[in-house]
Amino acid sequence: MLKKLLTLLVATLLATAAWASVDVNTATEAELDGIKGIGPGLSGRILQERQNAPFKDWADVIARVGGVGNKSAVNLSREGLTVNGKKYSAAAAAKAEAKKNSKKHSSAPATDRKARGSADPEAAPPAATPAAAQVAPAPATSAGKN
């Protein structure tokens, strides 16, 4: 009898754990909204990005969905959100950070200050004007106020 009761308890706990998780690649808008921390705006951004391509991992979610960072990923995972059945982990955080840093460096134009130097005289900033030339003229006074 005790063995049956214990088996029933374990089965109930496993069913509850499976029911509580919501996968970002298969969830409906209502299921996403049911996760604490996801509102209509965030669920809309998730669904929009998912239409472009399914999410590969947590790092992909963090990189593609505005408003989701490492801290919010931890909280969303705690509330039951998964990516391909996996909860957020420290390894996912490191991968997301590396992906974020590579995007920063690849999107910035590769210019070198020395290369821009004085090779182009028209690119030089305009010469400073004398201080007297920068002073605004005094407002004209009316003749009737003497």
Contacts in CASP RR format, 6 or more apart in sequence:
PFRMAT RR
TARGET T0000
AUTHOR 0000-0000-0000
METHOD contacts of the structure
MODEL  1
MLKKLLTLLVATLLATAAWASVDVNTATEAELDGIKGIGPGLSGRILQER
QNAPFKDWADVIARVGGVGNKSAVNLSREGLTVNGKKYSAAAAAKAEAKK
NSKKHSSAPATDRKARGSADPEAAPPAATPAAAQVAPAPATSAGKN
20 80 0 8 1.000
21 80 0 8 1.000
21 81 0 8 1.000
21 82 0 8 1.000
21 85 0 8 1.000
22 31 0 8 1.000
22 32 0 8 1.000
22 34 0 8 1.000
22 35 0 8 1.000
22 80 0 8 1.000
22 81 0 8 1.000
22 82 0 8 1.000
23 81 0 8 1.000
23 82 0 8 1.000
23 83 0 8 1.000
23 84 0 8 1.000
23 85 0 8 1.000
24 32 0 8 1.000
24 46 0 8 1.000
24 50 0 8 1.000
24 55 0 8 1.000
24 61 0 8 1.000
24 81 0 8 1.000
24 82 0 8 1.000
24 83 0 8 1.000
25 50 0 8 1.000
25 54 0 8 1.000
25 55 0 8 1.000
25 83 0 8 1.000
25 84 0 8 1.000
29 40 0 8 1.000
29 43 0 8 1.000
29 44 0 8 1.000
29 47 0 8 1.000
32 38 0 8 1.000
32 39 0 8 1.000
32 42 0 8 1.000
32 43 0 8 1.000
32 44 0 8 1.000
32 46 0 8 1.000
32 47 0 8 1.000
32 81 0 8 1.000
33 39 0 8 1.000
33 40 0 8 1.000
33 43 0 8 1.000
35 76 0 8 1.000
35 79 0 8 1.000
35 80 0 8 1.000
35 81 0 8 1.000
36 75 0 8 1.000
36 79 0 8 1.000
37 72 0 8 1.000
37 75 0 8 1.000
37 76 0 8 1.000
37 79 0 8 1.000
38 46 0 8 1.000
38 76 0 8 1.000
38 81 0 8 1.000
42 65 0 8 1.000
42 67 0 8 1.000
42 68 0 8 1.000
45 65 0 8 1.000
45 66 0 8 1.000
45 67 0 8 1.000
46 61 0 8 1.000
46 65 0 8 1.000
49 55 0 8 1.000
49 64 0 8 1.000
49 65 0 8 1.000
52 64 0 8 1.000
55 61 0 8 1.000
55 64 0 8 1.000
55 83 0 8 1.000
55 84 0 8 1.000
56 83 0 8 1.000
56 84 0 8 1.000
57 83 0 8 1.000
57 84 0 8 1.000
57 86 0 8 1.000
57 92 0 8 1.000
57 95 0 8 1.000
58 73 0 8 1.000
58 77 0 8 1.000
58 83 0 8 1.000
58 86 0 8 1.000
58 88 0 8 1.000
58 89 0 8 1.000
58 92 0 8 1.000
58 93 0 8 1.000
58 95 0 8 1.000
58 96 0 8 1.000
59 92 0 8 1.000
59 95 0 8 1.000
59 96 0 8 1.000
59 98 0 8 1.000
59 99 0 8 1.000
60 83 0 8 1.000
60 99 0 8 1.000
61 68 0 8 1.000
61 73 0 8 1.000
61 83 0 8 1.000
62 68 0 8 1.000
62 69 0 8 1.000
62 70 0 8 1.000
62 73 0 8 1.000
62 96 0 8 1.000
62 99 0 8 1.000
62 100 0 8 1.000
63 96 0 8 1.000
63 99 0 8 1.000
63 100 0 8 1.000
63 103 0 8 1.000
68 76 0 8 1.000
69 96 0 8 1.000
70 93 0 8 1.000
70 96 0 8 1.000
70 97 0 8 1.000
73 88 0 8 1.000
73 92 0 8 1.000
73 93 0 8 1.000
73 96 0 8 1.000
74 88 0 8 1.000
76 88 0 8 1.000
77 87 0 8 1.000
77 88 0 8 1.000
80 87 0 8 1.000
86 92 0 8 1.000
116 123 0 8 1.000
117 123 0 8 1.000
118 124 0 8 1.000
END
